[in-house]
Amino acid sequence: MGAANVESGKAGMSRERNLSWDALVAVTGANEDFSDGRIAAALKGIRAAAQKEGFVDDEAVAEEIPRRAQAYRECFPSCALTPTALASHWMRVMVQPMNRLSAQQQAFQQARNQT
């Protein structure tokens, strides 16, 4: 799970740095002290969806979160961007960079090339 950097947590405890958590909190402005359970649940859903799309590590998910957040804002300009909302709409706001094939497209293309 990302780098082994340690940062201060609640009540003086330390925790391993969680890149995707930090990215989700940053883009949504979520209050970690008040909403940590909701953030954790949303991040679990985001990670599961991202894994299905071929994102294999926390760093890749963390890099994708701001892209999806921007796409969410464009799709739903009058709706609040919360961790739960981003998780719920993760697949609806899929961002596909130009010249980058999805994992499914890559698999299909490899299968086609083998025949």
Secondary structure, DSSP 8 states (H G I E B T S, - for coil): -----EEE-GGG-EEE--HHHHHHHHHHT--HHHHHHHHHHHHHHHHHHHHHTT--SHHHHHHHHHHHHHHHHHH-TTS---HHHHHHTTTTT----TT---HHHHHHHHHHHH-
